[in-house]
Amino acid sequence: MNTTPTTTKKALKGIVVSDKMDKTVVVKVTRFVKHAKYHKYLKISKKFKAHDETNSAHIGDEVLISPTRPLSKDKHFEVVRG
């Protein structure tokens, strides 16, 4: 019997760049990507809004965020550890 495939949720590690909103932080996630033609590694950054229920994360903190159901138009992550 074939079971339905499970999706693995990937946790991302980043640094908090803004904590001005209530129960929301903006996390900047940086990753290295190898260029296809020139084989040079590039630093790619992207910002994610994450739900922080206790308002415990502050600017400069390194946090781990995990995907969750959509909480608002832009917020699809939650702070797991930080």
mmCIF file of the N, C-alpha and C atoms, coordinates in Angstrom:
data_MODEL
# 
_entry.id   MODEL 
# 
loop_
_atom_site.group_PDB 
_atom_site.id 
_atom_site.type_symbol 
_atom_site.label_atom_id 
_atom_site.label_alt_id 
_atom_site.label_comp_id 
_atom_site.label_asym_id 
_atom_site.label_entity_id 
_atom_site.label_seq_id 
_atom_site.pdbx_PDB_ins_code 
_atom_site.Cartn_x 
_atom_site.Cartn_y 
_atom_site.Cartn_z 
_atom_site.occupancy 
_atom_site.B_iso_or_equiv 
_atom_site.pdbx_formal_charge 
_atom_site.auth_seq_id 
_atom_site.auth_comp_id 
_atom_site.auth_asym_id 
_atom_site.auth_atom_id 
_atom_site.pdbx_PDB_model_num 
ATOM 1   N N  . MET A 1 1  ? 0.840  -1.172 0.000   1.00 0.00 ? 1  MET A N  1 
ATOM 2   C CA . MET A 1 1  ? 0.000  0.000  0.000   1.00 0.00 ? 1  MET A CA 1 
ATOM 3   C C  . MET A 1 1  ? 0.889  1.240  0.000   1.00 0.00 ? 1  MET A C  1 
ATOM 4   N N  . ASN A 1 2  ? 0.590  2.175  -0.866  1.00 0.00 ? 2  ASN A N  1 
ATOM 5   C CA . ASN A 1 2  ? 1.382  3.389  -0.986  1.00 0.00 ? 2  ASN A CA 1 
ATOM 6   C C  . ASN A 1 2  ? 0.873  4.430  0.003   1.00 0.00 ? 2  ASN A C  1 
ATOM 7   N N  . THR A 1 3  ? 1.788  4.972  0.787   1.00 0.00 ? 3  THR A N  1 
ATOM 8   C CA . THR A 1 3  ? 1.403  6.009  1.744   1.00 0.00 ? 3  THR A CA 1 
ATOM 9   C C  . THR A 1 3  ? 1.623  7.373  1.115   1.00 0.00 ? 3  THR A C  1 
ATOM 10  N N  . THR A 1 4  ? 0.956  8.359  1.626   1.00 0.00 ? 4  THR A N  1 
ATOM 11  C CA . THR A 1 4  ? 1.133  9.707  1.102   1.00 0.00 ? 4  THR A CA 1 
ATOM 12  C C  . THR A 1 4  ? 2.510  10.224 1.493   1.00 0.00 ? 4  THR A C  1 
ATOM 13  N N  . PRO A 1 5  ? 3.167  10.958 0.596   1.00 0.00 ? 5  PRO A N  1 
ATOM 14  C CA . PRO A 1 5  ? 4.506  11.461 0.931   1.00 0.00 ? 5  PRO A CA 1 
ATOM 15  C C  . PRO A 1 5  ? 4.434  12.524 2.016   1.00 0.00 ? 5  PRO A C  1 
ATOM 16  N N  . THR A 1 6  ? 5.392  12.477 2.908   1.00 0.00 ? 6  THR A N  1 
ATOM 17  C CA . THR A 1 6  ? 5.437  13.465 3.982   1.00 0.00 ? 6  THR A CA 1 
ATOM 18  C C  . THR A 1 6  ? 6.344  14.598 3.555   1.00 0.00 ? 6  THR A C  1 
ATOM 19  N N  . THR A 1 7  ? 5.960  15.800 3.880   1.00 0.00 ? 7  THR A N  1 
ATOM 20  C CA . THR A 1 7  ? 6.792  16.949 3.574   1.00 0.00 ? 7  THR A CA 1 
ATOM 21  C C  . THR A 1 7  ? 7.640  17.267 4.795   1.00 0.00 ? 7  THR A C  1 
ATOM 22  N N  . THR A 1 8  ? 8.918  17.472 4.574   1.00 0.00 ? 8  THR A N  1 
ATOM 23  C CA . THR A 1 8  ? 9.797  17.826 5.677   1.00 0.00 ? 8  THR A CA 1 
ATOM 24  C C  . THR A 1 8  ? 9.882  19.337 5.761   1.00 0.00 ? 8  THR A C  1 
ATOM 25  N N  . LYS A 1 9  ? 9.657  19.846 6.936   1.00 0.00 ? 9  LYS A N  1 
ATOM 26  C CA . LYS A 1 9  ? 9.733  21.288 7.144   1.00 0.00 ? 9  LYS A CA 1 
ATOM 27  C C  . LYS A 1 9  ? 11.158 21.648 7.510   1.00 0.00 ? 9  LYS A C  1 
ATOM 28  N N  . LYS A 1 10 ? 11.713 22.583 6.781   1.00 0.00 ? 10 LYS A N  1 
ATOM 29  C CA . LYS A 1 10 ? 13.096 22.973 6.985   1.00 0.00 ? 10 LYS A CA 1 
ATOM 30  C C  . LYS A 1 10 ? 13.175 24.184 7.901   1.00 0.00 ? 10 LYS A C  1 
ATOM 31  N N  . ALA A 1 11 ? 13.869 24.023 8.991   1.00 0.00 ? 11 ALA A N  1 
ATOM 32  C CA . ALA A 1 11 ? 14.093 25.141 9.901   1.00 0.00 ? 11 ALA A CA 1 
ATOM 33  C C  . ALA A 1 11 ? 15.237 25.987 9.358   1.00 0.00 ? 11 ALA A C  1 
ATOM 34  N N  . LEU A 1 12 ? 15.136 27.293 9.524   1.00 0.00 ? 12 LEU A N  1 
ATOM 35  C CA . LEU A 1 12 ? 16.144 28.221 9.033   1.00 0.00 ? 12 LEU A CA 1 
ATOM 36  C C  . LEU A 1 12 ? 16.756 28.974 10.204  1.00 0.00 ? 12 LEU A C  1 
ATOM 37  N N  . LYS A 1 13 ? 18.045 29.270 10.100  1.00 0.00 ? 13 LYS A N  1 
ATOM 38  C CA . LYS A 1 13 ? 18.744 30.002 11.142  1.00 0.00 ? 13 LYS A CA 1 
ATOM 39  C C  . LYS A 1 13 ? 19.063 31.394 10.616  1.00 0.00 ? 13 LYS A C  1 
ATOM 40  N N  . GLY A 1 14 ? 18.781 32.418 11.407  1.00 0.00 ? 14 GLY A N  1 
ATOM 41  C CA . GLY A 1 14 ? 19.038 33.781 10.963  1.00 0.00 ? 14 GLY A CA 1 
ATOM 42  C C  . GLY A 1 14 ? 19.198 34.734 12.120  1.00 0.00 ? 14 GLY A C  1 
ATOM 43  N N  . ILE A 1 15 ? 19.370 36.000 11.788  1.00 0.00 ? 15 ILE A N  1 
ATOM 44  C CA . ILE A 1 15 ? 19.591 37.041 12.785  1.00 0.00 ? 15 ILE A CA 1 
ATOM 45  C C  . ILE A 1 15 ? 18.416 38.014 12.735  1.00 0.00 ? 15 ILE A C  1 
ATOM 46  N N  . VAL A 1 16 ? 17.920 38.399 13.904  1.00 0.00 ? 16 VAL A N  1 
ATOM 47  C CA . VAL A 1 16 ? 16.800 39.329 14.003  1.00 0.00 ? 16 VAL A CA 1 
ATOM 48  C C  . VAL A 1 16 ? 17.289 40.728 13.613  1.00 0.00 ? 16 VAL A C  1 
ATOM 49  N N  . VAL A 1 17 ? 16.611 41.339 12.633  1.00 0.00 ? 17 VAL A N  1 
ATOM 50  C CA . VAL A 1 17 ? 16.980 42.688 12.200  1.00 0.00 ? 17 VAL A CA 1 
ATOM 51  C C  . VAL A 1 17 ? 15.949 43.721 12.632  1.00 0.00 ? 17 VAL A C  1 
ATOM 52  N N  . SER A 1 18 ? 14.748 43.291 13.040  1.00 0.00 ? 18 SER A N  1 
ATOM 53  C CA . SER A 1 18 ? 13.734 44.233 13.521  1.00 0.00 ? 18 SER A CA 1 
ATOM 54  C C  . SER A 1 18 ? 12.810 43.528 14.498  1.00 0.00 ? 18 SER A C  1 
ATOM 55  N N  . ASP A 1 19 ? 12.500 44.221 15.597  1.00 0.00 ? 19 ASP A N  1 
ATOM 56  C CA . ASP A 1 19 ? 11.556 43.676 16.585  1.00 0.00 ? 19 ASP A CA 1 
ATOM 57  C C  . ASP A 1 19 ? 10.530 44.734 16.981  1.00 0.00 ? 19 ASP A C  1 
ATOM 58  N N  . LYS A 1 20 ? 10.242 45.666 16.079  1.00 0.00 ? 20 LYS A N  1 
ATOM 59  C CA . LYS A 1 20 ? 9.358  46.789 16.399  1.00 0.00 ? 20 LYS A CA 1 
ATOM 60  C C  . LYS A 1 20 ? 7.887  46.429 16.410  1.00 0.00 ? 20 LYS A C  1 
ATOM 61  N N  . MET A 1 21 ? 7.514  45.315 15.750  1.00 0.00 ? 21 MET A N  1 
ATOM 62  C CA . MET A 1 21 ? 6.106  44.919 15.709  1.00 0.00 ? 21 MET A CA 1 
ATOM 63  C C  . MET A 1 21 ? 5.753  44.078 16.929  1.00 0.00 ? 21 MET A C  1 
ATOM 64  N N  . ASP A 1 22 ? 4.479  44.023 17.262  1.00 0.00 ? 22 ASP A N  1 
ATOM 65  C CA . ASP A 1 22 ? 4.026  43.225 18.401  1.00 0.00 ? 22 ASP A CA 1 
ATOM 66  C C  . ASP A 1 22 ? 3.927  41.762 17.978  1.00 0.00 ? 22 ASP A C  1 
ATOM 67  N N  . LYS A 1 23 ? 4.634  40.887 18.698  1.00 0.00 ? 23 LYS A N  1 
ATOM 68  C CA . LYS A 1 23 ? 4.635  39.440 18.470  1.00 0.00 ? 23 LYS A CA 1 
ATOM 69  C C  . LYS A 1 23 ? 5.154  39.043 17.088  1.00 0.00 ? 23 LYS A C  1 
ATOM 70  N N  . THR A 1 24 ? 5.937  39.908 16.450  1.00 0.00 ? 24 THR A N  1 
ATOM 71  C CA . THR A 1 24 ? 6.516  39.621 15.141  1.00 0.00 ? 24 THR A CA 1 
ATOM 72  C C  . THR A 1 24 ? 7.941  40.139 15.097  1.00 0.00 ? 24 THR A C  1 
ATOM 73  N N  . VAL A 1 25 ? 8.839  39.344 14.528  1.00 0.00 ? 25 VAL A N  1 
ATOM 74  C CA . VAL A 1 25 ? 10.211 39.777 14.298  1.00 0.00 ? 25 VAL A CA 1 
ATOM 75  C C  . VAL A 1 25 ? 10.548 39.556 12.832  1.00 0.00 ? 25 VAL A C  1 
ATOM 76  N N  . VAL A 1 26 ? 11.486 40.350 12.325  1.00 0.00 ? 26 VAL A N  1 
ATOM 77  C CA . VAL A 1 26 ? 11.986 40.170 10.967  1.00 0.00 ? 26 VAL A CA 1 
ATOM 78  C C  . VAL A 1 26 ? 13.350 39.513 11.090  1.00 0.00 ? 26 VAL A C  1 
ATOM 79  N N  . VAL A 1 27 ? 13.498 38.358 10.432  1.00 0.00 ? 27 VAL A N  1 
ATOM 80  C CA . VAL A 1 27 ? 14.720 37.570 10.528  1.00 0.00 ? 27 VAL A CA 1 
ATOM 81  C C  . VAL A 1 27 ? 15.408 37.543 9.170   1.00 0.00 ? 27 VAL A C  1 
ATOM 82  N N  . LYS A 1 28 ? 16.707 37.868 9.151   1.00 0.00 ? 28 LYS A N  1 
ATOM 83  C CA . LYS A 1 28 ? 17.489 37.843 7.923   1.00 0.00 ? 28 LYS A CA 1 
ATOM 84  C C  . LYS A 1 28 ? 18.250 36.524 7.861   1.00 0.00 ? 28 LYS A C  1 
ATOM 85  N N  . VAL A 1 29 ? 17.954 35.729 6.827   1.00 0.00 ? 29 VAL A N  1 
ATOM 86  C CA . VAL A 1 29 ? 18.579 34.425 6.645   1.00 0.00 ? 29 VAL A CA 1 
ATOM 87  C C  . VAL A 1 29 ? 19.580 34.543 5.505   1.00 0.00 ? 29 VAL A C  1 
ATOM 88  N N  . THR A 1 30 ? 20.832 34.172 5.767   1.00 0.00 ? 30 THR A N  1 
ATOM 89  C CA . THR A 1 30 ? 21.888 34.243 4.769   1.00 0.00 ? 30 THR A CA 1 
ATOM 90  C C  . THR A 1 30 ? 22.319 32.835 4.389   1.00 0.00 ? 30 THR A C  1 
ATOM 91  N N  . ARG A 1 31 ? 22.504 32.617 3.073   1.00 0.00 ? 31 ARG A N  1 
ATOM 92  C CA . ARG A 1 31 ? 22.963 31.313 2.605   1.00 0.00 ? 31 ARG A CA 1 
ATOM 93  C C  . ARG A 1 31 ? 23.957 31.517 1.476   1.00 0.00 ? 31 ARG A C  1 
ATOM 94  N N  . PHE A 1 32 ? 24.804 30.516 1.233   1.00 0.00 ? 32 PHE A N  1 
ATOM 95  C CA . PHE A 1 32 ? 25.780 30.553 0.159   1.00 0.00 ? 32 PHE A CA 1 
ATOM 96  C C  . PHE A 1 32 ? 25.273 29.704 -0.995  1.00 0.00 ? 32 PHE A C  1 
ATOM 97  N N  . VAL A 1 33 ? 25.330 30.262 -2.207  1.00 0.00 ? 33 VAL A N  1 
ATOM 98  C CA . VAL A 1 33 ? 24.876 29.572 -3.406  1.00 0.00 ? 33 VAL A CA 1 
ATOM 99  C C  . VAL A 1 33 ? 26.015 29.588 -4.412  1.00 0.00 ? 33 VAL A C  1 
ATOM 100 N N  . LYS A 1 34 ? 26.271 28.451 -5.027  1.00 0.00 ? 34 LYS A N  1 
ATOM 101 C CA . LYS A 1 34 ? 27.324 28.366 -6.028  1.00 0.00 ? 34 LYS A CA 1 
ATOM 102 C C  . LYS A 1 34 ? 26.775 28.784 -7.388  1.00 0.00 ? 34 LYS A C  1 
ATOM 103 N N  . HIS A 1 35 ? 27.470 29.714 -8.046  1.00 0.00 ? 35 HIS A N  1 
ATOM 104 C CA . HIS A 1 35 ? 27.060 30.175 -9.357  1.00 0.00 ? 35 HIS A CA 1 
ATOM 105 C C  . HIS A 1 35 ? 27.242 29.048 -10.369 1.00 0.00 ? 35 HIS A C  1 
ATOM 106 N N  . ALA A 1 36 ? 26.248 28.858 -11.242 1.00 0.00 ? 36 ALA A N  1 
ATOM 107 C CA . ALA A 1 36 ? 26.260 27.727 -12.168 1.00 0.00 ? 36 ALA A CA 1 
ATOM 108 C C  . ALA A 1 36 ? 27.399 27.806 -13.177 1.00 0.00 ? 36 ALA A C  1 
ATOM 109 N N  . LYS A 1 37 ? 27.660 28.976 -13.714 1.00 0.00 ? 37 LYS A N  1 
ATOM 110 C CA . LYS A 1 37 ? 28.673 29.098 -14.762 1.00 0.00 ? 37 LYS A CA 1 
ATOM 111 C C  . LYS A 1 37 ? 30.067 29.386 -14.211 1.00 0.00 ? 37 LYS A C  1 
ATOM 112 N N  . TYR A 1 38 ? 30.163 30.309 -13.270 1.00 0.00 ? 38 TYR A N  1 
ATOM 113 C CA . TYR A 1 38 ? 31.468 30.770 -12.803 1.00 0.00 ? 38 TYR A CA 1 
ATOM 114 C C  . TYR A 1 38 ? 31.968 30.035 -11.563 1.00 0.00 ? 38 TYR A C  1 
ATOM 115 N N  . HIS A 1 39 ? 31.150 29.189 -10.964 1.00 0.00 ? 39 HIS A N  1 
ATOM 116 C CA . HIS A 1 39 ? 31.525 28.368 -9.807  1.00 0.00 ? 39 HIS A CA 1 
ATOM 117 C C  . HIS A 1 39 ? 32.027 29.195 -8.625  1.00 0.00 ? 39 HIS A C  1 
ATOM 118 N N  . LYS A 1 40 ? 31.516 30.401 -8.518  1.00 0.00 ? 40 LYS A N  1 
ATOM 119 C CA . LYS A 1 40 ? 31.868 31.256 -7.402  1.00 0.00 ? 40 LYS A CA 1 
ATOM 120 C C  . LYS A 1 40 ? 30.723 31.211 -6.403  1.00 0.00 ? 40 LYS A C  1 
ATOM 121 N N  . TYR A 1 41 ? 31.035 31.221 -5.122  1.00 0.00 ? 41 TYR A N  1 
ATOM 122 C CA . TYR A 1 41 ? 30.002 31.193 -4.097  1.00 0.00 ? 41 TYR A CA 1 
ATOM 123 C C  . TYR A 1 41 ? 29.524 32.608 -3.806  1.00 0.00 ? 41 TYR A C  1 
ATOM 124 N N  . LEU A 1 42 ? 28.215 32.793 -3.834  1.00 0.00 ? 42 LEU A N  1 
ATOM 125 C CA . LEU A 1 42 ? 27.601 34.082 -3.581  1.00 0.00 ? 42 LEU A CA 1 
ATOM 126 C C  . LEU A 1 42 ? 26.826 34.038 -2.282  1.00 0.00 ? 42 LEU A C  1 
ATOM 127 N N  . LYS A 1 43 ? 26.832 35.158 -1.567  1.00 0.00 ? 43 LYS A N  1 
ATOM 128 C CA . LYS A 1 43 ? 26.075 35.248 -0.328  1.00 0.00 ? 43 LYS A CA 1 
ATOM 129 C C  . LYS A 1 43 ? 24.699 35.820 -0.660  1.00 0.00 ? 43 LYS A C  1 
ATOM 130 N N  . ILE A 1 44 ? 23.652 35.036 -0.444  1.00 0.00 ? 44 ILE A N  1 
ATOM 131 C CA . ILE A 1 44 ? 22.286 35.439 -0.719  1.00 0.00 ? 44 ILE A CA 1 
ATOM 132 C C  . ILE A 1 44 ? 21.563 35.640 0.607   1.00 0.00 ? 44 ILE A C  1 
ATOM 133 N N  . SER A 1 45 ? 20.885 36.781 0.762   1.00 0.00 ? 45 SER A N  1 
ATOM 134 C CA . SER A 1 45 ? 20.145 37.058 1.991   1.00 0.00 ? 45 SER A CA 1 
ATOM 135 C C  . SER A 1 45 ? 18.676 37.264 1.670   1.00 0.00 ? 45 SER A C  1 
ATOM 136 N N  . LYS A 1 46 ? 17.820 36.834 2.590   1.00 0.00 ? 46 LYS A N  1 
ATOM 137 C CA . LYS A 1 46 ? 16.387 37.032 2.443   1.00 0.00 ? 46 LYS A CA 1 
ATOM 138 C C  . LYS A 1 46 ? 15.794 37.283 3.822   1.00 0.00 ? 46 LYS A C  1 
ATOM 139 N N  . LYS A 1 47 ? 14.795 38.163 3.874   1.00 0.00 ? 47 LYS A N  1 
ATOM 140 C CA . LYS A 1 47 ? 14.152 38.489 5.147   1.00 0.00 ? 47 LYS A CA 1 
ATOM 141 C C  . LYS A 1 47 ? 12.815 37.773 5.250   1.00 0.00 ? 47 LYS A C  1 
ATOM 142 N N  . PHE A 1 48 ? 12.549 37.223 6.422   1.00 0.00 ? 48 PHE A N  1 
ATOM 143 C CA . PHE A 1 48 ? 11.288 36.546 6.704   1.00 0.00 ? 48 PHE A CA 1 
ATOM 144 C C  . PHE A 1 48 ? 10.673 37.171 7.950   1.00 0.00 ? 48 PHE A C  1 
ATOM 145 N N  . LYS A 1 49 ? 9.351  37.303 7.955   1.00 0.00 ? 49 LYS A N  1 
ATOM 146 C CA . LYS A 1 49 ? 8.644  37.715 9.168   1.00 0.00 ? 49 LYS A CA 1 
ATOM 147 C C  . LYS A 1 49 ? 8.268  36.462 9.926   1.00 0.00 ? 49 LYS A C  1 
ATOM 148 N N  . ALA A 1 50 ? 8.526  36.451 11.226  1.00 0.00 ? 50 ALA A N  1 
ATOM 149 C CA . ALA A 1 50 ? 8.267  35.278 12.050  1.00 0.00 ? 50 ALA A CA 1 
ATOM 150 C C  . ALA A 1 50 ? 7.482  35.670 13.295  1.00 0.00 ? 50 ALA A C  1 
ATOM 151 N N  . HIS A 1 51 ? 6.605  34.769 13.722  1.00 0.00 ? 51 HIS A N  1 
ATOM 152 C CA . HIS A 1 51 ? 5.774  34.987 14.902  1.00 0.00 ? 51 HIS A CA 1 
ATOM 153 C C  . HIS A 1 51 ? 6.584  34.708 16.160  1.00 0.00 ? 51 HIS A C  1 
ATOM 154 N N  . ASP A 1 52 ? 6.595  35.663 17.079  1.00 0.00 ? 52 ASP A N  1 
ATOM 155 C CA . ASP A 1 52 ? 7.300  35.538 18.362  1.00 0.00 ? 52 ASP A CA 1 
ATOM 156 C C  . ASP A 1 52 ? 6.288  35.818 19.462  1.00 0.00 ? 52 ASP A C  1 
ATOM 157 N N  . GLU A 1 53 ? 5.657  34.780 19.973  1.00 0.00 ? 53 GLU A N  1 
ATOM 158 C CA . GLU A 1 53 ? 4.549  34.900 20.911  1.00 0.00 ? 53 GLU A CA 1 
ATOM 159 C C  . GLU A 1 53 ? 4.919  35.674 22.173  1.00 0.00 ? 53 GLU A C  1 
ATOM 160 N N  . THR A 1 54 ? 6.130  35.461 22.685  1.00 0.00 ? 54 THR A N  1 
ATOM 161 C CA . THR A 1 54 ? 6.514  36.067 23.969  1.00 0.00 ? 54 THR A CA 1 
ATOM 162 C C  . THR A 1 54 ? 7.312  37.355 23.818  1.00 0.00 ? 54 THR A C  1 
ATOM 163 N N  . ASN A 1 55 ? 7.542  37.817 22.591  1.00 0.00 ? 55 ASN A N  1 
ATOM 164 C CA . ASN A 1 55 ? 8.363  39.006 22.334  1.00 0.00 ? 55 ASN A CA 1 
ATOM 165 C C  . ASN A 1 55 ? 9.735  38.892 22.989  1.00 0.00 ? 55 ASN A C  1 
ATOM 166 N N  . SER A 1 56 ? 10.340 37.694 22.939  1.00 0.00 ? 56 SER A N  1 
ATOM 167 C CA . SER A 1 56 ? 11.614 37.470 23.612  1.00 0.00 ? 56 SER A CA 1 
ATOM 168 C C  . SER A 1 56 ? 12.826 37.741 22.726  1.00 0.00 ? 56 SER A C  1 
ATOM 169 N N  . ALA A 1 57 ? 12.663 37.721 21.403  1.00 0.00 ? 57 ALA A N  1 
ATOM 170 C CA . ALA A 1 57 ? 13.788 37.948 20.492  1.00 0.00 ? 57 ALA A CA 1 
ATOM 171 C C  . ALA A 1 57 ? 13.977 39.447 20.260  1.00 0.00 ? 57 ALA A C  1 
ATOM 172 N N  . HIS A 1 58 ? 15.243 39.875 20.241  1.00 0.00 ? 58 HIS A N  1 
ATOM 173 C CA . HIS A 1 58 ? 15.573 41.278 20.034  1.00 0.00 ? 58 HIS A CA 1 
ATOM 174 C C  . HIS A 1 58 ? 16.591 41.403 18.915  1.00 0.00 ? 58 HIS A C  1 
ATOM 175 N N  . ILE A 1 59 ? 16.834 42.625 18.479  1.00 0.00 ? 59 ILE A N  1 
ATOM 176 C CA . ILE A 1 59 ? 17.753 42.876 17.366  1.00 0.00 ? 59 ILE A CA 1 
ATOM 177 C C  . ILE A 1 59 ? 19.128 42.298 17.682  1.00 0.00 ? 59 ILE A C  1 
ATOM 178 N N  . GLY A 1 60 ? 19.679 41.556 16.721  1.00 0.00 ? 60 GLY A N  1 
ATOM 179 C CA . GLY A 1 60 ? 21.007 40.964 16.868  1.00 0.00 ? 60 GLY A CA 1 
ATOM 180 C C  . GLY A 1 60 ? 20.995 39.542 17.381  1.00 0.00 ? 60 GLY A C  1 
ATOM 181 N N  . ASP A 1 61 ? 19.863 39.057 17.870  1.00 0.00 ? 61 ASP A N  1 
ATOM 182 C CA . ASP A 1 61 ? 19.785 37.682 18.371  1.00 0.00 ? 61 ASP A CA 1 
ATOM 183 C C  . ASP A 1 61 ? 19.776 36.696 17.215  1.00 0.00 ? 61 ASP A C  1 
ATOM 184 N N  . GLU A 1 62 ? 20.436 35.561 17.400  1.00 0.00 ? 62 GLU A N  1 
ATOM 185 C CA . GLU A 1 62 ? 20.396 34.488 16.414  1.00 0.00 ? 62 GLU A CA 1 
ATOM 186 C C  . GLU A 1 62 ? 19.254 33.553 16.798  1.00 0.00 ? 62 GLU A C  1 
ATOM 187 N N  . VAL A 1 63 ? 18.317 33.342 15.862  1.00 0.00 ? 63 VAL A N  1 
ATOM 188 C CA . VAL A 1 63 ? 17.133 32.545 16.150  1.00 0.00 ? 63 VAL A CA 1 
ATOM 189 C C  . VAL A 1 63 ? 16.965 31.451 15.109  1.00 0.00 ? 63 VAL A C  1 
ATOM 190 N N  . LEU A 1 64 ? 16.175 30.462 15.468  1.00 0.00 ? 64 LEU A N  1 
ATOM 191 C CA . LEU A 1 64 ? 15.809 29.374 14.565  1.00 0.00 ? 64 LEU A CA 1 
ATOM 192 C C  . LEU A 1 64 ? 14.323 29.523 14.280  1.00 0.00 ? 64 LEU A C  1 
ATOM 193 N N  . ILE A 1 65 ? 13.966 29.609 12.990  1.00 0.00 ? 65 ILE A N  1 
ATOM 194 C CA . ILE A 1 65 ? 12.560 29.766 12.620  1.00 0.00 ? 65 ILE A CA 1 
ATOM 195 C C  . ILE A 1 65 ? 12.101 28.549 11.851  1.00 0.00 ? 65 ILE A C  1 
ATOM 196 N N  . SER A 1 66 ? 10.829 28.220 12.011  1.00 0.00 ? 66 SER A N  1 
ATOM 197 C CA . SER A 1 66 ? 10.253 27.039 11.391  1.00 0.00 ? 66 SER A CA 1 
ATOM 198 C C  . SER A 1 66 ? 8.984  27.423 10.635  1.00 0.00 ? 66 SER A C  1 
ATOM 199 N N  . PRO A 1 67 ? 8.739  26.801 9.470   1.00 0.00 ? 67 PRO A N  1 
ATOM 200 C CA . PRO A 1 67 ? 7.510  27.115 8.725   1.00 0.00 ? 67 PRO A CA 1 
ATOM 201 C C  . PRO A 1 67 ? 6.264  26.691 9.495   1.00 0.00 ? 67 PRO A C  1 
ATOM 202 N N  . THR A 1 68 ? 5.204  27.443 9.333   1.00 0.00 ? 68 THR A N  1 
ATOM 203 C CA . THR A 1 68 ? 3.935  27.139 9.976   1.00 0.00 ? 68 THR A CA 1 
ATOM 204 C C  . THR A 1 68 ? 2.815  27.572 9.031   1.00 0.00 ? 68 THR A C  1 
ATOM 205 N N  . ARG A 1 69 ? 1.593  27.390 9.445   1.00 0.00 ? 69 ARG A N  1 
ATOM 206 C CA . ARG A 1 69 ? 0.477  27.815 8.605   1.00 0.00 ? 69 ARG A CA 1 
ATOM 207 C C  . ARG A 1 69 ? 0.523  29.336 8.462   1.00 0.00 ? 69 ARG A C  1 
ATOM 208 N N  . PRO A 1 70 ? -0.063 29.890 7.408   1.00 0.00 ? 70 PRO A N  1 
ATOM 209 C CA . PRO A 1 70 ? -0.043 31.344 7.256   1.00 0.00 ? 70 PRO A CA 1 
ATOM 210 C C  . PRO A 1 70 ? -0.766 32.045 8.408   1.00 0.00 ? 70 PRO A C  1 
ATOM 211 N N  . LEU A 1 71 ? -0.049 32.939 9.078   1.00 0.00 ? 71 LEU A N  1 
ATOM 212 C CA . LEU A 1 71 ? -0.619 33.681 10.202  1.00 0.00 ? 71 LEU A CA 1 
ATOM 213 C C  . LEU A 1 71 ? -1.107 35.064 9.778   1.00 0.00 ? 71 LEU A C  1 
ATOM 214 N N  . SER A 1 72 ? -0.576 35.568 8.677   1.00 0.00 ? 72 SER A N  1 
ATOM 215 C CA . SER A 1 72 ? -1.024 36.831 8.099   1.00 0.00 ? 72 SER A CA 1 
ATOM 216 C C  . SER A 1 72 ? -0.584 36.834 6.640   1.00 0.00 ? 72 SER A C  1 
ATOM 217 N N  . LYS A 1 73 ? -0.678 37.972 5.994   1.00 0.00 ? 73 LYS A N  1 
ATOM 218 C CA . LYS A 1 73 ? -0.311 38.051 4.578   1.00 0.00 ? 73 LYS A CA 1 
ATOM 219 C C  . LYS A 1 73 ? 1.161  37.694 4.355   1.00 0.00 ? 73 LYS A C  1 
ATOM 220 N N  . ASP A 1 74 ? 2.042  38.149 5.230   1.00 0.00 ? 74 ASP A N  1 
ATOM 221 C CA . ASP A 1 74 ? 3.474  37.939 5.052   1.00 0.00 ? 74 ASP A CA 1 
ATOM 222 C C  . ASP A 1 74 ? 4.100  36.968 6.047   1.00 0.00 ? 74 ASP A C  1 
ATOM 223 N N  . LYS A 1 75 ? 3.402  36.626 7.102   1.00 0.00 ? 75 LYS A N  1 
ATOM 224 C CA . LYS A 1 75 ? 3.997  35.865 8.196   1.00 0.00 ? 75 LYS A CA 1 
ATOM 225 C C  . LYS A 1 75 ? 3.666  34.376 8.074   1.00 0.00 ? 75 LYS A C  1 
ATOM 226 N N  . HIS A 1 76 ? 4.695  33.572 7.728   1.00 0.00 ? 76 HIS A N  1 
ATOM 227 C CA . HIS A 1 76 ? 4.512  32.126 7.546   1.00 0.00 ? 76 HIS A CA 1 
ATOM 228 C C  . HIS A 1 76 ? 5.512  31.319 8.361   1.00 0.00 ? 76 HIS A C  1 
ATOM 229 N N  . PHE A 1 77 ? 6.210  31.953 9.303   1.00 0.00 ? 77 PHE A N  1 
ATOM 230 C CA . PHE A 1 77 ? 7.204  31.286 10.130  1.00 0.00 ? 77 PHE A CA 1 
ATOM 231 C C  . PHE A 1 77 ? 6.937  31.596 11.593  1.00 0.00 ? 77 PHE A C  1 
ATOM 232 N N  . GLU A 1 78 ? 7.505  30.775 12.469  1.00 0.00 ? 78 GLU A N  1 
ATOM 233 C CA . GLU A 1 78 ? 7.438  31.041 13.902  1.00 0.00 ? 78 GLU A CA 1 
ATOM 234 C C  . GLU A 1 78 ? 8.809  30.812 14.508  1.00 0.00 ? 78 GLU A C  1 
ATOM 235 N N  . VAL A 1 79 ? 9.129  31.568 15.556  1.00 0.00 ? 79 VAL A N  1 
ATOM 236 C CA . VAL A 1 79 ? 10.414 31.443 16.231  1.00 0.00 ? 79 VAL A CA 1 
ATOM 237 C C  . VAL A 1 79 ? 10.376 30.188 17.086  1.00 0.00 ? 79 VAL A C  1 
ATOM 238 N N  . VAL A 1 80 ? 11.310 29.279 16.831  1.00 0.00 ? 80 VAL A N  1 
ATOM 239 C CA . VAL A 1 80 ? 11.377 28.025 17.580  1.00 0.00 ? 80 VAL A CA 1 
ATOM 240 C C  . VAL A 1 80 ? 12.308 28.171 18.768  1.00 0.00 ? 80 VAL A C  1 
ATOM 241 N N  . ARG A 1 81 ? 13.485 28.722 18.513  1.00 0.00 ? 81 ARG A N  1 
ATOM 242 C CA . ARG A 1 81 ? 14.498 28.863 19.558  1.00 0.00 ? 81 ARG A CA 1 
ATOM 243 C C  . ARG A 1 81 ? 15.193 30.190 19.348  1.00 0.00 ? 81 ARG A C  1 
ATOM 244 N N  . GLY A 1 82 ? 15.458 30.886 20.447  1.00 0.00 ? 82 GLY A N  1 
ATOM 245 C CA . GLY A 1 82 ? 16.138 32.154 20.267  1.00 0.00 ? 82 GLY A CA 1 
ATOM 246 C C  . GLY A 1 82 ? 16.250 32.963 21.443  1.00 0.00 ? 82 GLY A C  1 
# 
